[in-house]
Amino acid sequence: MRTVNIHEAKTHLSRLVDRAAKGEPFIIAKAGKPLVKVVPLDAPPEREVKRFGFLRGQITVPDDFDTMCQEEIEKMFYGEDDET
């Protein structure tokens, strides 16, 4: 999404509003800090980003997850054990 500073927004407001009305929303910032977002009135609301549980029911975590590949990892850290 395009970000414009407040001076640019004042200078080109008509053009920016036309573009926003056609589906190109933008953010107006002051001193690099975002202040407002301009979107068309008929724009659908943004979907909430769902972070946790998005793969629920699609994957399983094995019971030995905490110890998987433990021997190989120990060999990488501590080297081969030649005591036989």
C-alpha positions as CSV (number, residue, x, y, z in Angstrom):
1,M,0.0,0.0,0.0
2,R,1.3,3.4,-1.0
3,T,2.3,5.9,1.8
4,V,2.4,9.6,1.0
5,N,3.5,12.4,3.3
6,I,1.0,15.0,4.3
7,H,2.5,17.7,2.1
8,E,2.2,15.4,-1.0
9,A,-1.3,14.5,0.0
10,K,-2.3,18.2,0.2
11,T,-0.7,18.9,-3.2
12,H,-2.2,15.9,-5.0
13,L,-5.3,15.3,-3.0
14,S,-7.7,15.2,-6.0
15,R,-5.5,12.7,-7.9
16,L,-5.0,10.5,-4.8
17,V,-8.7,10.4,-3.9
18,D,-9.5,9.4,-7.5
19,R,-7.0,6.5,-7.3
20,A,-8.4,5.5,-3.9
21,A,-11.9,5.5,-5.3
22,K,-10.8,3.1,-8.0
23,G,-9.5,0.6,-5.4
24,E,-6.0,1.9,-4.7
25,P,-6.0,2.9,-1.0
26,F,-3.2,4.9,0.5
27,I,-1.8,6.0,3.8
28,I,-1.0,9.6,4.8
29,A,2.0,10.0,7.1
30,K,3.4,12.9,9.0
31,A,7.2,12.8,9.6
32,G,7.2,9.2,8.5
33,K,4.5,8.2,11.0
34,P,1.3,6.8,9.5
35,L,-1.7,8.8,10.5
36,V,-4.7,7.8,8.4
37,K,-5.6,5.3,5.7
38,V,-7.8,6.4,2.8
39,V,-10.0,3.7,1.2
40,P,-13.1,3.8,-1.0
41,L,-16.4,3.8,0.9
42,D,-17.6,0.6,-0.8
43,A,-14.3,-1.3,0.0
44,P,-14.8,-4.6,1.7
45,P,-13.5,-4.6,5.3
46,E,-10.0,-6.1,5.5
47,R,-9.8,-9.6,6.7
48,E,-8.4,-10.1,10.1
49,V,-5.1,-12.0,9.9
50,K,-5.5,-15.2,11.8
51,R,-2.2,-16.4,13.1
52,F,-2.8,-19.2,15.6
53,G,-4.6,-22.3,14.7
54,F,-4.6,-21.7,10.9
55,L,-3.5,-25.3,10.3
56,R,-5.8,-26.8,12.9
57,G,-6.9,-30.3,11.7
58,Q,-4.4,-30.3,8.8
59,I,-1.3,-31.4,10.6
60,T,-0.3,-33.4,13.6
61,V,2.6,-33.1,15.9
62,P,4.3,-36.5,16.7
63,D,4.5,-37.5,20.4
64,D,8.3,-37.7,20.3
65,F,8.6,-34.1,18.9
66,D,10.8,-32.9,21.7
67,T,13.3,-35.8,21.2
68,M,13.2,-36.3,17.5
69,C,16.6,-36.7,15.9
70,Q,18.2,-36.3,19.4
71,E,21.1,-38.6,18.7
72,E,22.0,-36.9,15.4
73,I,21.8,-33.5,17.0
74,E,24.0,-34.6,19.9
75,K,26.6,-36.0,17.4
76,M,26.6,-32.6,15.6
77,F,27.3,-30.7,18.8
78,Y,29.5,-33.2,20.7
79,G,31.0,-35.3,17.9
80,E,31.1,-39.1,17.4
81,D,31.5,-41.2,20.5
82,D,34.3,-43.7,19.8
83,E,34.0,-45.6,23.1
84,T,33.1,-49.1,22.0
